[in-house]
Amino acid sequence: MAKTLTGVVSSAAGNKTITVTVTSRETHPIYGKQYTVTRKYAAHDETNDANVGDTVRVMSTPDQQAQSISARCRAQALAGPRLSSKR
Protein backbone atom coordinates (compact mmCIF):
# COMPACT_ATOMS: atom_id res chain seq x y z
CA MET A 1 0.00 0.00 0.00
CA ALA A 2 1.25 3.47 -0.86
CA LYS A 3 2.07 5.94 1.89
CA THR A 4 0.18 9.27 1.88
CA LEU A 5 1.73 12.38 3.45
CA THR A 6 0.46 15.96 3.82
CA GLY A 7 2.80 18.91 3.39
CA VAL A 8 3.31 22.43 2.07
CA VAL A 9 4.60 23.20 -1.42
CA SER A 10 7.99 24.87 -1.02
CA SER A 11 8.94 25.08 -4.71
CA ALA A 12 6.98 24.89 -7.94
CA ALA A 13 9.70 26.04 -10.33
CA GLY A 14 10.01 22.80 -12.28
CA ASN A 15 7.73 21.74 -15.11
CA LYS A 16 5.21 19.23 -13.65
CA THR A 17 7.41 18.86 -10.56
CA ILE A 18 6.86 20.34 -7.10
CA THR A 19 8.87 20.14 -3.90
CA VAL A 20 6.74 19.36 -0.85
CA THR A 21 8.00 19.96 2.71
CA VAL A 22 6.52 17.51 5.23
CA THR A 23 6.89 18.33 8.93
CA SER A 24 6.38 15.72 11.65
CA ARG A 25 7.06 15.41 15.38
CA GLU A 26 9.11 12.51 16.66
CA THR A 27 10.15 11.37 20.13
CA HIS A 28 13.77 10.57 20.94
CA PRO A 29 14.03 6.85 21.81
CA ILE A 30 16.23 7.33 24.89
CA TYR A 31 15.56 10.82 26.24
CA GLY A 32 11.86 11.06 25.43
CA LYS A 33 12.13 14.64 24.16
CA GLN A 34 9.99 15.56 21.17
CA TYR A 35 11.55 17.31 18.22
CA THR A 36 10.46 18.46 14.77
CA VAL A 37 11.64 16.62 11.67
CA THR A 38 11.33 18.26 8.24
CA ARG A 39 11.65 16.22 5.05
CA LYS A 40 11.40 17.35 1.43
CA TYR A 41 9.90 15.23 -1.33
CA ALA A 42 9.90 15.83 -5.08
CA ALA A 43 6.42 15.07 -6.39
CA HIS A 44 4.89 14.85 -9.85
CA ASP A 45 2.16 17.43 -10.53
CA GLU A 46 0.63 16.52 -13.89
CA THR A 47 -1.52 19.66 -14.28
CA ASN A 48 0.88 22.24 -12.73
CA ASP A 49 -1.92 23.41 -10.38
CA ALA A 50 0.06 23.67 -7.14
CA ASN A 51 1.66 26.95 -6.10
CA VAL A 52 4.12 27.79 -3.32
CA GLY A 53 2.35 27.76 0.05
CA ASP A 54 -0.43 25.34 -0.94
CA THR A 55 -1.15 22.40 1.32
CA VAL A 56 -1.18 19.19 -0.70
CA ARG A 57 -1.17 15.44 -0.19
CA VAL A 58 1.52 13.33 -1.84
CA MET A 59 1.34 9.59 -2.37
CA SER A 60 4.46 7.51 -2.85
CA THR A 61 4.48 5.08 -5.73
CA PRO A 62 3.70 1.48 -4.71
CA ASP A 63 7.11 0.15 -5.72
CA GLN A 64 9.79 2.82 -5.42
CA GLN A 65 12.11 1.20 -7.98
CA ALA A 66 9.68 -0.20 -10.55
CA GLN A 67 7.31 2.76 -10.97
CA SER A 68 9.41 5.84 -10.51
CA ILE A 69 7.92 8.79 -12.37
CA SER A 70 11.24 10.42 -13.25
CA ALA A 71 14.80 10.41 -12.02
CA ARG A 72 13.92 12.49 -8.91
CA CYS A 73 10.15 12.18 -8.48
CA ARG A 74 9.13 9.19 -6.39
CA ALA A 75 5.73 10.60 -5.32
CA GLN A 76 2.51 11.68 -7.01
CA ALA A 77 0.78 14.92 -5.97
CA LEU A 78 -2.90 14.52 -5.09
CA ALA A 79 -5.57 17.18 -4.67
CA GLY A 80 -4.88 18.90 -1.38
CA PRO A 81 -7.35 19.34 1.48
CA ARG A 82 -6.68 23.10 1.54
CA LEU A 83 -5.44 23.71 -1.98
CA SER A 84 -5.60 27.48 -2.25
CA SER A 85 -6.58 29.23 -5.46
CA LYS A 86 -3.73 31.77 -5.61
CA ARG A 87 -3.19 31.97 -9.37
LUMLUMLUM-626862 format. One record per atom (N, C-alpha, C): residue number from 1; residue in one letter; chain; atom name; x, y negated, z negated. Coordinates in pm, 1 decimal. Layout:
residues N
{site NUM,"A","A","CA",{X,Y,Z}};
...
***
This chain:
residues 87
{site 1,"M","A","N",{83.5,117.5,0.0}};
{site 1,"M","A","CA",{0.0,0.0,0.0}};
{site 1,"M","A","C",{88.4,-124.4,0.0}};
{site 2,"A","A","N",{46.2,-224.8,73.8}};
{site 2,"A","A","CA",{124.9,-346.6,86.4}};
{site 2,"A","A","C",{105.0,-435.9,-35.2}};
{site 3,"K","A","N",{211.1,-504.1,-75.3}};
{site 3,"K","A","CA",{206.6,-594.4,-189.3}};
{site 3,"K","A","C",{159.5,-731.7,-143.6}};
{site 4,"T","A","N",{68.4,-794.1,-219.5}};
{site 4,"T","A","CA",{18.3,-927.4,-188.0}};
{site 4,"T","A","C",{63.6,-1025.4,-295.9}};
{site 5,"L","A","N",{123.6,-1135.9,-253.7}};
{site 5,"L","A","CA",{172.8,-1238.2,-344.6}};
{site 5,"L","A","C",{111.2,-1372.3,-307.4}};
{site 6,"T","A","N",{98.8,-1461.6,-404.9}};
{site 6,"T","A","CA",{46.3,-1595.8,-381.6}};
{site 6,"T","A","C",{155.6,-1696.3,-412.4}};
{site 7,"G","A","N",{175.5,-1791.8,-319.4}};
{site 7,"G","A","CA",{279.9,-1890.7,-338.7}};
{site 7,"G","A","C",{250.2,-2019.2,-264.2}};
{site 8,"V","A","N",{344.6,-2110.8,-269.1}};
{site 8,"V","A","CA",{330.9,-2242.7,-207.4}};
{site 8,"V","A","C",{425.5,-2249.7,-87.9}};
{site 9,"V","A","N",{377.2,-2304.5,22.6}};
{site 9,"V","A","CA",{459.9,-2319.5,142.1}};
{site 9,"V","A","C",{563.8,-2427.9,115.6}};
{site 10,"S","A","N",{692.6,-2390.7,126.5}};
{site 10,"S","A","CA",{799.0,-2486.7,101.6}};
{site 10,"S","A","C",{862.3,-2536.7,230.6}};
{site 11,"S","A","N",{842.6,-2463.9,342.3}};
{site 11,"S","A","CA",{894.1,-2508.5,470.5}};
{site 11,"S","A","C",{808.4,-2449.7,580.7}};
{site 12,"A","A","N",{775.4,-2533.7,677.8}};
{site 12,"A","A","CA",{698.4,-2488.7,794.1}};
{site 12,"A","A","C",{765.3,-2537.2,921.5}};
{site 13,"A","A","N",{897.4,-2547.2,920.5}};
{site 13,"A","A","CA",{970.5,-2604.0,1032.6}};
{site 13,"A","A","C",{983.1,-2507.1,1149.6}};
{site 14,"G","A","N",{985.0,-2377.3,1121.8}};
{site 14,"G","A","CA",{1001.3,-2279.7,1228.1}};
{site 14,"G","A","C",{873.5,-2257.8,1306.8}};
{site 15,"N","A","N",{887.8,-2206.7,1428.0}};
{site 15,"N","A","CA",{772.8,-2174.5,1510.6}};
{site 15,"N","A","C",{715.3,-2040.7,1466.3}};
{site 16,"K","A","N",{593.2,-2041.1,1415.3}};
{site 16,"K","A","CA",{521.4,-1922.6,1365.3}};
{site 16,"K","A","C",{590.3,-1859.4,1244.6}};
{site 17,"T","A","N",{673.1,-1935.6,1175.0}};
{site 17,"T","A","CA",{741.0,-1886.1,1055.5}};
{site 17,"T","A","C",{729.6,-1990.7,945.6}};
{site 18,"I","A","N",{691.9,-1945.7,825.7}};
{site 18,"I","A","CA",{686.4,-2034.5,710.5}};
{site 18,"I","A","C",{770.0,-1974.1,599.1}};
{site 19,"T","A","N",{816.7,-2058.9,509.7}};
{site 19,"T","A","CA",{887.0,-2014.0,390.2}};
{site 19,"T","A","C",{795.0,-2037.4,271.9}};
{site 20,"V","A","N",{767.2,-1930.6,197.3}};
{site 20,"V","A","CA",{674.4,-1936.3,85.0}};
{site 20,"V","A","C",{752.8,-1915.6,-43.9}};
{site 21,"T","A","N",{735.1,-2006.3,-140.6}};
{site 21,"T","A","CA",{799.9,-1996.5,-271.1}};
{site 21,"T","A","C",{701.0,-1936.1,-369.6}};
{site 22,"V","A","N",{736.6,-1822.2,-426.5}};
{site 22,"V","A","CA",{652.2,-1751.0,-522.6}};
{site 22,"V","A","C",{716.2,-1762.6,-660.0}};
{site 23,"T","A","N",{640.0,-1814.0,-757.1}};
{site 23,"T","A","CA",{688.9,-1832.6,-893.3}};
{site 23,"T","A","C",{618.6,-1734.3,-985.6}};
{site 24,"S","A","N",{696.5,-1666.4,-1069.4}};
{site 24,"S","A","CA",{638.2,-1572.3,-1165.3}};
{site 24,"S","A","C",{711.2,-1585.4,-1298.7}};
{site 25,"R","A","N",{646.2,-1538.8,-1404.6}};
{site 25,"R","A","CA",{706.4,-1541.4,-1538.2}};
{site 25,"R","A","C",{741.8,-1398.9,-1577.1}};
{site 26,"E","A","N",{864.3,-1381.6,-1624.1}};
{site 26,"E","A","CA",{910.7,-1250.8,-1666.5}};
{site 26,"E","A","C",{962.1,-1260.2,-1809.3}};
{site 27,"T","A","N",{966.7,-1145.7,-1875.2}};
{site 27,"T","A","CA",{1015.0,-1136.9,-2012.8}};
{site 27,"T","A","C",{1148.5,-1063.6,-2013.6}};
{site 28,"H","A","N",{1245.4,-1119.3,-2083.9}};
{site 28,"H","A","CA",{1376.6,-1056.7,-2094.3}};
{site 28,"H","A","C",{1361.7,-923.9,-2169.0}};
{site 29,"P","A","N",{1423.6,-816.2,-2120.0}};
{site 29,"P","A","CA",{1402.9,-684.9,-2181.3}};
{site 29,"P","A","C",{1458.6,-671.1,-2322.8}};
{site 30,"I","A","N",{1562.5,-745.8,-2356.7}};
{site 30,"I","A","CA",{1622.6,-732.8,-2489.3}};
{site 30,"I","A","C",{1576.2,-843.5,-2582.9}};
{site 31,"Y","A","N",{1583.0,-968.6,-2535.7}};
{site 31,"Y","A","CA",{1556.4,-1082.1,-2623.7}};
{site 31,"Y","A","C",{1409.3,-1120.9,-2631.5}};
{site 32,"G","A","N",{1328.9,-1078.1,-2537.7}};
{site 32,"G","A","CA",{1186.4,-1106.1,-2542.5}};
{site 32,"G","A","C",{1147.3,-1246.5,-2500.1}};
{site 33,"K","A","N",{1243.3,-1326.4,-2458.4}};
{site 33,"K","A","CA",{1213.2,-1463.6,-2415.7}};
{site 33,"K","A","C",{1157.2,-1462.2,-2273.5}};
{site 34,"Q","A","N",{1056.4,-1545.0,-2250.4}};
{site 34,"Q","A","CA",{999.2,-1555.6,-2116.7}};
{site 34,"Q","A","C",{1073.0,-1662.2,-2037.2}};
{site 35,"Y","A","N",{1088.9,-1635.0,-1909.1}};
{site 35,"Y","A","CA",{1155.0,-1730.7,-1821.6}};
{site 35,"Y","A","C",{1087.4,-1727.8,-1685.1}};
{site 36,"T","A","N",{1109.5,-1832.9,-1608.1}};
{site 36,"T","A","CA",{1046.3,-1846.0,-1477.3}};
{site 36,"T","A","C",{1141.3,-1796.1,-1369.4}};
{site 37,"V","A","N",{1088.3,-1714.5,-1279.5}};
{site 37,"V","A","CA",{1164.4,-1662.3,-1167.5}};
{site 37,"V","A","C",{1100.3,-1714.2,-1039.5}};
{site 38,"T","A","N",{1181.1,-1773.1,-951.1}};
{site 38,"T","A","CA",{1132.8,-1825.6,-824.3}};
{site 38,"T","A","C",{1197.7,-1747.1,-711.2}};
{site 39,"R","A","N",{1114.9,-1695.7,-620.5}};
{site 39,"R","A","CA",{1165.1,-1621.8,-505.1}};
{site 39,"R","A","C",{1107.4,-1683.7,-378.2}};
{site 40,"K","A","N",{1186.1,-1681.8,-271.2}};
{site 40,"K","A","CA",{1140.5,-1735.0,-143.2}};
{site 40,"K","A","C",{1126.8,-1620.4,-43.7}};
{site 41,"Y","A","N",{1017.8,-1623.9,32.7}};
{site 41,"Y","A","CA",{990.2,-1522.7,133.2}};
{site 41,"Y","A","C",{966.3,-1591.4,267.1}};
{site 42,"A","A","N",{1020.9,-1536.3,373.1}};
{site 42,"A","A","CA",{990.1,-1582.7,507.7}};
{site 42,"A","A","C",{870.2,-1503.4,555.7}};
{site 43,"A","A","N",{765.4,-1572.9,598.3}};
{site 43,"A","A","CA",{641.8,-1507.3,638.7}};
{site 43,"A","A","C",{603.2,-1549.1,779.3}};
{site 44,"H","A","N",{535.4,-1459.7,848.7}};
{site 44,"H","A","CA",{489.4,-1484.8,985.0}};
{site 44,"H","A","C",{353.4,-1552.4,980.3}};
{site 45,"D","A","N",{342.6,-1668.6,1044.1}};
{site 45,"D","A","CA",{216.1,-1743.4,1052.8}};
{site 45,"D","A","C",{180.3,-1753.4,1200.5}};
{site 46,"E","A","N",{93.8,-1664.2,1247.1}};
{site 46,"E","A","CA",{62.8,-1652.5,1389.4}};
{site 46,"E","A","C",{3.5,-1780.6,1447.7}};
{site 47,"T","A","N",{-80.5,-1850.1,1372.6}};
{site 47,"T","A","CA",{-151.6,-1966.2,1427.6}};
{site 47,"T","A","C",{-88.1,-2099.4,1390.9}};
{site 48,"N","A","N",{20.8,-2100.9,1317.5}};
{site 48,"N","A","CA",{88.0,-2224.4,1273.3}};
{site 48,"N","A","C",{-7.3,-2316.8,1197.8}};
{site 49,"D","A","N",{-94.8,-2262.1,1113.5}};
{site 49,"D","A","CA",{-191.7,-2341.3,1038.5}};
{site 49,"D","A","C",{-136.2,-2396.1,907.6}};
{site 50,"A","A","N",{-41.3,-2328.5,847.5}};
{site 50,"A","A","CA",{5.6,-2366.8,714.1}};
{site 50,"A","A","C",{98.2,-2487.3,721.0}};
{site 51,"N","A","N",{81.3,-2577.4,624.2}};
{site 51,"N","A","CA",{165.8,-2695.0,610.1}};
{site 51,"N","A","C",{236.8,-2689.9,475.4}};
{site 52,"V","A","N",{337.3,-2773.3,457.4}};
{site 52,"V","A","CA",{411.9,-2778.7,331.6}};
{site 52,"V","A","C",{317.3,-2820.9,219.3}};
{site 53,"G","A","N",{319.6,-2747.2,109.5}};
{site 53,"G","A","CA",{234.6,-2776.4,-5.1}};
{site 53,"G","A","C",{108.7,-2692.6,-11.2}};
{site 54,"D","A","N",{75.5,-2619.4,94.7}};
{site 54,"D","A","CA",{-42.7,-2533.8,94.0}};
{site 54,"D","A","C",{-18.0,-2409.9,8.7}};
{site 55,"T","A","N",{-122.5,-2363.5,-57.0}};
{site 55,"T","A","CA",{-115.4,-2239.5,-132.4}};
{site 55,"T","A","C",{-167.2,-2127.3,-43.6}};
{site 56,"V","A","N",{-82.2,-2027.5,-19.8}};
{site 56,"V","A","CA",{-117.7,-1918.7,70.2}};
{site 56,"V","A","C",{-87.2,-1784.3,4.4}};
{site 57,"R","A","N",{-148.2,-1680.5,58.9}};
{site 57,"R","A","CA",{-117.3,-1544.3,19.3}};
{site 57,"R","A","C",{-32.8,-1481.0,128.3}};
{site 58,"V","A","N",{69.0,-1406.2,88.6}};
{site 58,"V","A","CA",{151.5,-1332.6,183.6}};
{site 58,"V","A","C",{143.6,-1185.3,149.9}};
{site 59,"M","A","N",{141.4,-1102.9,254.5}};
{site 59,"M","A","CA",{133.7,-958.7,237.4}};
{site 59,"M","A","C",{255.8,-897.1,303.8}};
{site 60,"S","A","N",{329.1,-817.0,228.3}};
{site 60,"S","A","CA",{445.7,-751.4,285.3}};
{site 60,"S","A","C",{399.2,-641.8,380.1}};
{site 61,"T","A","N",{482.8,-613.1,478.7}};
{site 61,"T","A","CA",{448.3,-508.4,573.4}};
{site 61,"T","A","C",{455.6,-374.0,503.2}};
{site 62,"P","A","N",{373.3,-276.4,542.3}};
{site 62,"P","A","CA",{370.0,-147.7,471.2}};
{site 62,"P","A","C",{505.5,-79.2,462.8}};
{site 63,"D","A","N",{578.3,-75.0,572.5}};
{site 63,"D","A","CA",{710.9,-15.3,571.8}};
{site 63,"D","A","C",{809.0,-123.6,612.8}};
{site 64,"Q","A","N",{891.6,-167.2,519.6}};
{site 64,"Q","A","CA",{979.0,-281.7,542.4}};
{site 64,"Q","A","C",{1070.3,-261.0,664.1}};
{site 65,"Q","A","N",{1118.2,-142.3,688.3}};
{site 65,"Q","A","CA",{1210.9,-120.3,797.9}};
{site 65,"Q","A","C",{1139.1,-95.9,930.9}};
{site 66,"A","A","N",{1031.3,-20.4,930.6}};
{site 66,"A","A","CA",{967.6,20.3,1055.0}};
{site 66,"A","A","C",{887.0,-91.6,1119.8}};
{site 67,"Q","A","N",{820.5,-176.7,1040.8}};
{site 67,"Q","A","CA",{731.5,-275.6,1097.4}};
{site 67,"Q","A","C",{772.6,-417.7,1064.1}};
{site 68,"S","A","N",{899.4,-446.4,1074.3}};
{site 68,"S","A","CA",{941.1,-583.8,1050.6}};
{site 68,"S","A","C",{893.1,-669.4,1166.7}};
{site 69,"I","A","N",{849.4,-791.0,1136.5}};
{site 69,"I","A","CA",{791.8,-878.8,1237.0}};
{site 69,"I","A","C",{901.5,-944.7,1320.0}};
{site 70,"S","A","N",{1007.5,-986.7,1254.7}};
{site 70,"S","A","CA",{1123.6,-1042.1,1324.7}};
{site 70,"S","A","C",{1246.5,-1008.2,1241.2}};
{site 71,"A","A","N",{1356.8,-1070.8,1274.6}};
{site 71,"A","A","CA",{1479.7,-1041.2,1202.5}};
{site 71,"A","A","C",{1472.3,-1084.7,1056.7}};
{site 72,"R","A","N",{1401.8,-1197.3,1027.3}};
{site 72,"R","A","CA",{1392.4,-1248.5,890.7}};
{site 72,"R","A","C",{1257.7,-1223.2,826.1}};
{site 73,"C","A","N",{1151.0,-1224.7,904.5}};
{site 73,"C","A","CA",{1014.9,-1217.6,848.3}};
{site 73,"C","A","C",{979.7,-1073.9,812.8}};
{site 74,"R","A","N",{955.8,-1050.2,686.1}};
{site 74,"R","A","CA",{912.8,-919.5,639.4}};
{site 74,"R","A","C",{772.8,-925.4,579.5}};
{site 75,"A","A","N",{706.3,-1041.6,590.5}};
{site 75,"A","A","CA",{573.3,-1059.6,532.2}};
{site 75,"A","A","C",{482.9,-1127.8,634.1}};
{site 76,"Q","A","N",{353.0,-1107.9,615.6}};
{site 76,"Q","A","CA",{250.9,-1167.9,701.2}};
{site 76,"Q","A","C",{172.2,-1268.1,619.0}};
{site 77,"A","A","N",{154.4,-1390.4,667.9}};
{site 77,"A","A","CA",{77.6,-1492.1,596.6}};
{site 77,"A","A","C",{-70.5,-1466.8,616.6}};
{site 78,"L","A","N",{-145.2,-1468.6,505.6}};
{site 78,"L","A","CA",{-290.1,-1451.5,509.1}};
{site 78,"L","A","C",{-356.3,-1585.1,481.1}};
{site 79,"A","A","N",{-484.5,-1594.0,501.0}};
{site 79,"A","A","CA",{-556.9,-1718.0,467.4}};
{site 79,"A","A","C",{-547.6,-1739.9,317.8}};
{site 80,"G","A","N",{-510.0,-1859.6,279.3}};
{site 80,"G","A","CA",{-487.7,-1890.1,137.8}};
{site 80,"G","A","C",{-615.7,-1921.6,64.3}};
{site 81,"P","A","N",{-616.9,-1901.2,-68.7}};
{site 81,"P","A","CA",{-734.7,-1934.2,-148.1}};
{site 81,"P","A","C",{-761.2,-2083.6,-154.6}};
{site 82,"R","A","N",{-653.3,-2164.0,-151.0}};
{site 82,"R","A","CA",{-668.5,-2310.1,-153.9}};
{site 82,"R","A","C",{-588.9,-2370.2,-39.1}};
{site 83,"L","A","N",{-614.2,-2321.3,81.0}};
{site 83,"L","A","CA",{-543.7,-2371.3,197.7}};
{site 83,"L","A","C",{-595.8,-2509.5,229.4}};
{site 84,"S","A","N",{-513.6,-2610.5,207.4}};
{site 84,"S","A","CA",{-559.7,-2748.1,225.2}};
{site 84,"S","A","C",{-566.4,-2781.9,373.8}};
{site 85,"S","A","N",{-641.4,-2883.5,406.5}};
{site 85,"S","A","CA",{-658.2,-2923.0,546.1}};
{site 85,"S","A","C",{-584.0,-3053.5,573.5}};
{site 86,"K","A","N",{-457.0,-3060.0,536.1}};
{site 86,"K","A","CA",{-373.3,-3177.3,560.9}};
{site 86,"K","A","C",{-308.8,-3162.4,698.8}};
{site 87,"R","A","N",{-373.9,-3211.3,802.3}};
{site 87,"R","A","CA",{-318.5,-3196.7,937.3}};
{site 87,"R","A","C",{-307.1,-3327.5,1004.1}};
***
